[in-house]
Amino acid sequence: MGYVETFNCTCSHPTWGMQRPSIVHVHTQHGVCRDLQLYMFTPNMGYVETFNCTCSHPTWGMQRPSIVHVHTRHGVCRDLQLYMFTPNMGHAETCNCTCSHQTWSM
């Protein structure tokens, strides 16, 4: 499915303040974005979207296919390797998305 990291996104749809368990916002290599429901691949582990992360470990500049940076409800962050749950589909974290269409209601 060709997901890649997206930076400097300013989506107009209301995702920033929402607590959405097990959902991560990603883009494909063809510029298509979607809200990926992690529970399609694994039981609900309490992951939520993480925006404007201030983690001290170096994640932002890396090209890391099939990895999504998430926080748990308890404030613990990790880089989730989606291929632990599904064949490698090339997902990567998406930060500050500039999507104009609504994905949150999908």
Contacts in CASP RR format, 6 or more apart in sequence:
PFRMAT RR
TARGET T0000
AUTHOR 0000-0000-0000
METHOD contacts of the structure
MODEL  1
MGYVETFNCTCSHPTWGMQRPSIVHVHTQHGVCRDLQLYMFTPNMGYVET
FNCTCSHPTWGMQRPSIVHVHTRHGVCRDLQLYMFTPNMGHAETCNCTCS
HQTWSM
1 28 0 8 1.000
1 89 0 8 1.000
1 90 0 8 1.000
1 91 0 8 1.000
2 28 0 8 1.000
2 29 0 8 1.000
2 30 0 8 1.000
2 89 0 8 1.000
2 90 0 8 1.000
2 91 0 8 1.000
3 26 0 8 1.000
3 27 0 8 1.000
3 28 0 8 1.000
3 29 0 8 1.000
3 36 0 8 1.000
3 65 0 8 1.000
3 89 0 8 1.000
3 90 0 8 1.000
3 91 0 8 1.000
3 92 0 8 1.000
3 94 0 8 1.000
4 27 0 8 1.000
4 28 0 8 1.000
4 29 0 8 1.000
4 63 0 8 1.000
4 65 0 8 1.000
4 90 0 8 1.000
4 92 0 8 1.000
5 61 0 8 1.000
5 62 0 8 1.000
5 63 0 8 1.000
5 64 0 8 1.000
5 92 0 8 1.000
5 93 0 8 1.000
5 94 0 8 1.000
5 95 0 8 1.000
6 26 0 8 1.000
6 27 0 8 1.000
6 33 0 8 1.000
6 94 0 8 1.000
6 95 0 8 1.000
6 96 0 8 1.000
6 97 0 8 1.000
6 98 0 8 1.000
7 60 0 8 1.000
7 95 0 8 1.000
7 96 0 8 1.000
8 95 0 8 1.000
8 96 0 8 1.000
8 98 0 8 1.000
9 94 0 8 1.000
9 95 0 8 1.000
9 96 0 8 1.000
9 97 0 8 1.000
9 98 0 8 1.000
9 99 0 8 1.000
10 96 0 8 1.000
10 97 0 8 1.000
10 98 0 8 1.000
11 25 0 8 1.000
11 33 0 8 1.000
11 97 0 8 1.000
11 98 0 8 1.000
11 99 0 8 1.000
11 100 0 8 1.000
11 103 0 8 1.000
12 99 0 8 1.000
12 100 0 8 1.000
13 99 0 8 1.000
13 101 0 8 1.000
13 102 0 8 1.000
13 103 0 8 1.000
13 104 0 8 1.000
13 105 0 8 1.000
14 104 0 8 1.000
15 25 0 8 1.000
15 35 0 8 1.000
15 49 0 8 1.000
15 103 0 8 1.000
15 104 0 8 1.000
16 51 0 8 1.000
18 49 0 8 1.000
18 104 0 8 1.000
19 48 0 8 1.000
20 35 0 8 1.000
20 48 0 8 1.000
20 49 0 8 1.000
20 104 0 8 1.000
21 44 0 8 1.000
21 46 0 8 1.000
21 47 0 8 1.000
21 48 0 8 1.000
21 73 0 8 1.000
22 37 0 8 1.000
22 38 0 8 1.000
22 39 0 8 1.000
22 44 0 8 1.000
22 45 0 8 1.000
22 46 0 8 1.000
22 47 0 8 1.000
22 48 0 8 1.000
23 35 0 8 1.000
23 36 0 8 1.000
23 37 0 8 1.000
23 38 0 8 1.000
23 47 0 8 1.000
23 48 0 8 1.000
23 49 0 8 1.000
24 35 0 8 1.000
24 36 0 8 1.000
24 38 0 8 1.000
24 47 0 8 1.000
24 49 0 8 1.000
24 68 0 8 1.000
24 70 0 8 1.000
24 80 0 8 1.000
24 91 0 8 1.000
24 93 0 8 1.000
24 94 0 8 1.000
25 33 0 8 1.000
25 34 0 8 1.000
25 35 0 8 1.000
25 36 0 8 1.000
25 49 0 8 1.000
25 94 0 8 1.000
25 97 0 8 1.000
25 103 0 8 1.000
26 33 0 8 1.000
26 34 0 8 1.000
26 35 0 8 1.000
26 36 0 8 1.000
26 68 0 8 1.000
26 91 0 8 1.000
26 92 0 8 1.000
26 93 0 8 1.000
26 94 0 8 1.000
27 33 0 8 1.000
27 94 0 8 1.000
27 97 0 8 1.000
27 99 0 8 1.000
28 34 0 8 1.000
33 94 0 8 1.000
33 97 0 8 1.000
33 99 0 8 1.000
33 101 0 8 1.000
33 103 0 8 1.000
34 103 0 8 1.000
34 106 0 8 1.000
35 103 0 8 1.000
35 104 0 8 1.000
35 106 0 8 1.000
36 68 0 8 1.000
36 91 0 8 1.000
38 44 0 8 1.000
38 45 0 8 1.000
38 47 0 8 1.000
38 68 0 8 1.000
38 70 0 8 1.000
38 80 0 8 1.000
38 82 0 8 1.000
38 85 0 8 1.000
40 86 0 8 1.000
41 82 0 8 1.000
41 85 0 8 1.000
41 86 0 8 1.000
42 84 0 8 1.000
42 85 0 8 1.000
45 72 0 8 1.000
46 72 0 8 1.000
46 73 0 8 1.000
47 70 0 8 1.000
47 71 0 8 1.000
47 72 0 8 1.000
47 80 0 8 1.000
48 70 0 8 1.000
48 71 0 8 1.000
48 72 0 8 1.000
48 73 0 8 1.000
49 70 0 8 1.000
50 69 0 8 1.000
50 70 0 8 1.000
50 71 0 8 1.000
50 77 0 8 1.000
51 95 0 8 1.000
51 96 0 8 1.000
52 95 0 8 1.000
52 96 0 8 1.000
53 59 0 8 1.000
53 69 0 8 1.000
53 71 0 8 1.000
53 77 0 8 1.000
53 95 0 8 1.000
55 69 0 8 1.000
55 77 0 8 1.000
59 69 0 8 1.000
59 79 0 8 1.000
59 93 0 8 1.000
60 95 0 8 1.000
63 92 0 8 1.000
64 79 0 8 1.000
64 92 0 8 1.000
64 93 0 8 1.000
65 88 0 8 1.000
65 90 0 8 1.000
65 91 0 8 1.000
65 92 0 8 1.000
66 81 0 8 1.000
66 82 0 8 1.000
66 83 0 8 1.000
66 88 0 8 1.000
66 89 0 8 1.000
66 90 0 8 1.000
66 91 0 8 1.000
66 92 0 8 1.000
67 79 0 8 1.000
67 80 0 8 1.000
67 81 0 8 1.000
67 82 0 8 1.000
67 91 0 8 1.000
67 92 0 8 1.000
67 93 0 8 1.000
68 79 0 8 1.000
68 80 0 8 1.000
68 82 0 8 1.000
68 91 0 8 1.000
68 92 0 8 1.000
68 93 0 8 1.000
69 77 0 8 1.000
69 78 0 8 1.000
69 79 0 8 1.000
69 80 0 8 1.000
69 93 0 8 1.000
70 77 0 8 1.000
70 78 0 8 1.000
70 79 0 8 1.000
70 80 0 8 1.000
71 77 0 8 1.000
72 78 0 8 1.000
79 93 0 8 1.000
82 88 0 8 1.000
82 89 0 8 1.000
82 90 0 8 1.000
82 91 0 8 1.000
83 89 0 8 1.000
END
